[in-house]
């Protein structure tokens, strides 16, 4: 089972040429962790004390409302990052949950170690700033779609952004992410198949 930092080194090398000191810091401070399906990475009320890079598997971040409804904010799979950034940055109790939808391997770094990484190697400050900008843009696009686009357009956008997850996620999870019922999602899928036939 792959538990080395090589996937993360490969990921970072797409942004910058890594020196030996940077590679050593990554190897020393990003810790591998395995989460089994349905296991929590973060539970509401706890502080999000790690930033997670997904090596293999799939995680979701969600909120459960007072009526017991689940609202999924994010899916993250291979080569993606996930954390409750608010809780992580403030070191305050989270209002969100993160759990594993599949058996998942992550590489985690603590708040303290990530801050030191930025201080010692400014290139990583720029990399993470770009990651945050991209995440913010994606969130804006999703919010705009949720308030202005019909469900079919949201589903088509999901298939464009997450083609690798279409057959990996249960229909109920995708429906929750889109803000529709599983039954309505089934009708959308059938309509799409019928339209292509």
C-alpha positions in Angstrom: 0.0 0.0 0.0 1.3 3.4 -1.0 2.2 5.5 2.1 5.2 7.5 0.8 5.2 11.2 0.0 6.1 10.6 -3.6 2.7 11.5 -5.0 2.9 14.9 -3.2 6.4 15.6 -4.4 5.2 14.9 -7.9 2.2 17.2 -7.4 4.4 20.1 -6.1 6.9 19.6 -8.9 4.2 20.7 -11.3 4.4 24.2 -9.7 8.1 24.6 -8.8 11.4 22.8 -8.9 11.9 21.3 -5.5 15.3 21.5 -3.8 16.6 18.8 -1.4 15.7 20.9 1.6 12.1 21.3 0.4 11.8 17.6 -0.4 13.1 16.7 3.1 10.6 19.1 4.8 7.7 17.6 2.9 8.9 14.0 3.8 9.3 15.0 7.4 6.1 17.0 7.9 3.4 15.4 5.7 2.2 12.4 7.5 0.4 9.5 5.8 -3.0 8.4 7.2 -5.5 5.8 6.1 -9.2 6.4 6.6 -11.7 3.5 6.1 -15.0 4.1 4.3 -17.4 6.1 6.5 -14.6 7.0 8.9 -14.4 10.7 10.0 -11.5 12.9 9.1 -13.1 15.7 10.9 -16.3 15.9 13.1 -18.4 19.0 13.8 -17.2 20.6 17.1 -13.6 19.5 16.7 -10.8 21.8 15.4 -9.6 21.1 11.9 -5.9 20.7 12.7 -4.7 19.2 9.4 -4.7 20.0 5.8 -5.3 16.9 3.7 -3.9 15.9 0.3 -5.7 12.9 -1.1 -3.4 10.2 -2.5 -6.1 7.7 -3.2 -9.9 7.5 -2.4 -12.6 10.1 -2.0 -13.6 12.4 0.9 -16.6 14.7 1.3 -17.1 17.8 3.4 -20.7 18.4 4.6 -23.0 20.0 7.1 -26.1 18.3 8.6 -28.9 20.7 9.4 -31.3 20.6 12.3 -33.8 18.5 10.3 -31.2 15.9 9.6 -30.6 16.9 6.0 -27.1 16.6 4.6 -25.6 19.4 2.6 -22.4 18.5 0.8 -20.0 21.3 0.2 -17.1 19.5 -1.5 -15.9 16.2 -2.9 -12.2 15.6 -3.1 -10.4 12.7 -4.7 -6.9 12.0 -6.0 -4.5 15.0 -6.1 -7.0 17.2 -4.3 -6.9 19.1 -1.1 -9.5 19.3 1.7 -9.9 21.0 5.0 -12.3 23.3 6.8 -10.2 26.3 6.1 -12.1 28.5 8.5 -11.5 26.1 11.4 -7.9 25.4 10.3 -6.9 29.1 10.0 -8.6 30.2 13.2 -7.9 26.9 15.1 -11.6 27.1 16.2 -14.2 24.4 16.4 -15.6 23.3 13.1 -19.2 23.4 12.0 -18.5 20.8 9.3 -17.8 17.1 8.9 -15.3 15.4 6.6 -15.6 11.7 6.1 -14.4 9.0 3.7 -16.7 7.8 0.9 -14.1 5.1 0.0 -11.1 3.7 1.8 -8.8 6.7 1.5 -5.1 7.5 1.9 -4.1 11.1 2.7 -1.0 13.0 3.5 -1.6 15.5 6.3 0.2 18.5 7.5 -0.6 20.4 10.7 -1.3 24.1 11.0 2.0 24.7 12.7 4.0 22.8 10.2 2.3 24.4 7.2 2.9 27.9 8.6 6.6 26.9 9.0 6.6 25.6 5.4 5.4 29.0 4.2 8.0 30.8 6.3 11.0 28.7 5.2 10.0 28.2 1.6 8.1 31.1 0.1 7.3 29.2 -3.1 4.8 27.1 -1.1 3.1 30.2 0.1 2.5 31.1 -3.5 1.4 27.6 -4.4 -1.2 27.4 -1.6 -2.4 30.9 -2.4 -3.1 29.7 -5.9 -4.9 26.6 -4.5 -7.0 28.9 -2.4 -7.8 31.2 -5.2 -8.9 28.2 -7.4 -11.0 26.8 -4.6 -12.7 30.2 -4.1 -13.4 30.5 -7.8 -14.9 27.0 -7.8 -17.1 27.9 -4.8 -18.3 31.1 -6.4 -19.2 29.2 -9.6 -21.1 26.6 -7.6 -23.0 29.2 -5.6 -23.9 31.1 -8.8 -25.1 27.9 -10.3 -27.2 27.0 -7.3 -29.0 30.3 -7.3 -29.4 30.8 -11.0 -29.3 27.5 -12.9 -31.9 24.7 -13.3 -31.0 21.3 -11.9 -30.2 19.9 -15.3 -27.5 22.5 -15.9 -26.1 21.8 -12.4 -25.9 18.1 -13.2 -24.2 18.8 -16.5 -21.7 21.0 -14.8 -21.1 18.3 -12.2 -20.4 15.8 -14.9 -17.9 18.2 -16.5 -16.1 19.0 -13.3 -16.2 15.6 -11.7 -16.3 13.0 -14.6 -14.1 10.7 -12.5 -16.6 10.5 -9.7 -19.8 9.9 -11.7 -19.6 6.1 -11.3 -17.8 6.2 -7.9 -20.3 8.1 -5.9 -23.8 6.8 -4.9 -26.6 8.7 -6.5 -27.8 10.0 -3.1 -24.5 11.7 -2.6 -24.5 13.4 -6.0 -28.1 14.5 -5.4 -27.2 16.0 -2.1 -24.4 17.9 -3.7 -26.7 19.3 -6.4 -29.4 20.2 -3.9 -32.0 17.8 -5.5 -33.7 14.6 -4.6 -32.2 11.2 -5.7 -35.5 10.6 -7.6 -35.1 13.8 -9.6 -31.5 13.0 -10.3 -32.6 9.6 -11.6 -35.0 11.3 -14.0 -32.3 13.6 -15.2 -30.0 10.7 -15.9 -32.7 8.8 -17.7 -33.5 11.9 -19.8 -29.9 12.3 -20.7 -29.6 8.6 -21.7 -32.8 8.8 -23.7 -31.6 12.0 -25.4 -28.4 10.3 -26.5 -30.1 7.2 -27.8 
